[in-house]
């Protein structure tokens, strides 16, 4: 829990929410310049900004209890659903879209892991999973913010996706030729 001890979880979550807000404003600017109009970039940044602002600690005053890890799973599932719905209607995406979906899937996995550890197993002793969670969620969030701004394949996810697709496509061709 080094990150939360040094910076406090509130400031890290507020920084993520602020980052998505700035990414959205940047994409509004890019959209107004007619650089990227017919893609999911503006809609994706809006959905991410809305999700992180709504789920941030600034809005916990609405609820009488603190948000749990399971609540964050639900927020991220709703966000992924909204992103996929936007993609369904626009049909054309940018490199950032894959990063958002994969990043949210990683966050969901980390939230579920901590939910099981803390809520279901009633563990209150910090261990390696907690550090992986604290670093992982923040790393993924800041990576998603960066990708929404620079809109590039910074970690090679698209290359990996193409490689996996071509591998399975080639395997399918080999398997069908062996059947005859």
VENTA-V95277 format. One line per field, one symbol per residue. phi: phi as a letter, one per 30 degrees, with the letter a starting at -180 (. if undefined). psi: psi as a letter, one per 30 degrees, with the letter a starting at -180 (. if undefined). burial: b if it has 9 or more other ideal C-beta (glycine too) atoms within 8 Angstrom, else e. A space follows every 50 residues. Layout:
BEGIN
phi = ???
psi = ???
burial = ???
END
This chain:
BEGIN
phi = .eddddcidedddddddddddddddddddddddidbccbdeddddddddd ddddcdddcdddcdbddcddddddeddddddddddddeddicbbededdd dddddddeddddeddddddddhdbcebeedddddddddddeddddddddd hbddcidddddddddddddddddddddddd
psi = geefeefkeeeeeeeeeeeeeeeeeefeeeeffheiehlgeeeeeeeeee eeeeflffgffekfllkleeeeeeeeeeeeeeeeeeeeeefkllffeeee eeeeeeeeeeeeeeeeeeeefhkgjkaeeeeeeeeeeeeeeeeeeeefef hlifggeeeeeeeeeeeeeeeeeeeeffe.
burial = eebbeeeeeeebbbebbebbbbbbebbbebbeeeebeebbbbbbbbbbbe bbbebbeebeeeeeeeeebbbbbebbbbbbebbbebbeebeeebbbbbbb bbbbbbbbebbbbbbbbbbeeeeeeeeebbbbbbbbbbebbbbbbbbbbe beebeebbeebeeeeeeeeeeeeeeeeeee
END
